[in-house]
Amino acid sequence: MQYYSTNNPNQKVSLSEAVIKGLAPDNGLYMPERIPVLPKELIERLPEMSFREIGYAVIGALFSEDLSEKQIHELVDHTLTFDAPIVKVEEDVYSLELFHGPTLAFKDFGARFCSKLMSMLVGEKSQKVRVLVATSGDTGSAVANGFLGVEGVEVIILFPKGKVSPLQEKQFTTLGQNITALEVDGVFDDCQTLVKRAFLDPELNQKLLLTSANSINIARWIPQCLYYFYAYSRLPKNGKKVVFAVPSGNFGNIGAGILAQQMGLPIDRFVAATNVNKVVPEYLHGSPFQAKPSIPTVSNSMDVGNPSNFPRLQALYGGDEELFREKVKGYFYSDEQTVEAIQSVQPKGYTLDPHGAVGYLGLKDFMAEHSGCIGVFLETAHPGKFRDVVEEALGEKLILPDRLAAFLEGEKKVIPIGKSFAEFKGYLERLD
């Protein structure tokens, strides 16, 4: 299968080039030229299948033209080494827990898939691959741990100074080996801009083999569709319409859900829930899309004012704004509302992280307006990753999982830089 740029559908490349390049030369995002639709019989059999069996079927449908069956099984087996359970929170409301991986965040799925596929595709190249990653929190830790020790690959993570939770920082600034962290004096959007400009700089690309492991890379983005299939397969079959509420920042996660829907998964609607960085909810309510400077919040992984994956969402709906706004509903919430959600759900026996809290609020508001639904909100990270916010909201200490607590013991090592591209380019040019 070939992959086209969202900026020019006529510009198509192979899977290998799409993964290794990450971003198209015209600054577009790569998309599969066609989306396979799974047989209805397979969708009906999902409840009988294991997570890995679902993975083989879905990834096989997407990649069988480019990868052997053995490679597809290796990819899925490497990716799905942990569960993604759905947990009932209240009547018809379920949490999809995506924090049971190595770094306790949903991005572990995409990062593990991406690192494995990239190692398959670059295995015969003599030139070292530099993976550039901008992070507002969880992407950095997931990618760093997913690529840690992978031969021939160096990961360079850019993160905004003072705007990532201390525990998230520890997960990617203490590893060493082939992982380098650059602490940028700016916001996430500045980090993202630096990475994108590097991909488009001809001098850098002539000297270095640069790629991305952000959700702009199809190898990070596509595998996230797997847990939508799995969650749907484990929901009670009560005849109600299925709705997924996704806490959203760069909008790759919800895009993967829409991909699953277009492959035949019977999801009725999506809820795009954000914090006060609300450019997409405003668009969904009828305003033109307009990027804005990001605003710091307690749900910092969603502090994105110019979501990179927005063009991908447009492409998934064929540029049809009316259809886009019909199928995806947008809501946004303040820090105060987020904290109140954490407090209100705790007595139900469930602890939310700030991002899951935003997803929960979006789902509840949607269900209040639309009857006859069963809803799933994505709990994208373990609450312990945001322990300061959660502990202050609840007035009690959280018990951290051992693997999360272990990161706190590491020594933070970073290289501070400003937000000018000239400084970042100079750093990259000095690499071997």
Secondary structure, 3 states (H helix, E strand, C coil): CCEEECCEEEEEECHHHHHHHCCCCCCCCEEECCCCCCCHHHHHHHHHCCHHHHHHHHHHHHHCCCCCHHHHHHHHHHHCCCCCCEEEEECCEEEEECCCCCCCECHHHHHHHHHHHHHHHHCCCCCCEEEEEECCCHHHHHHHHHHCCCCCEEEEEEEECCCCCHHHHHHHHCCCCCEEEEEECCCHHHHHHHHHHHHHCHHHHHHCEEEECCCCCHHHHHHHHHHHHHHHHHCCCCCCEEEEEEECCCCHHHHHHHHHHHCCCCCCEEEEEECCCCHHHHHHCCCCCCCCCCCCCCCHHHCCCCCCCHHHHHHHCCCCHHHHHHHEEEEECCHHHHHHHHHHHHHHCCCCCHHHHHHHHHHHHHHHHCCCEEEEEEECECHHHHHHHHHHHHCCCCCCCHHHHHHCCCCCCCEEECCCHHHHHHHHHCCC
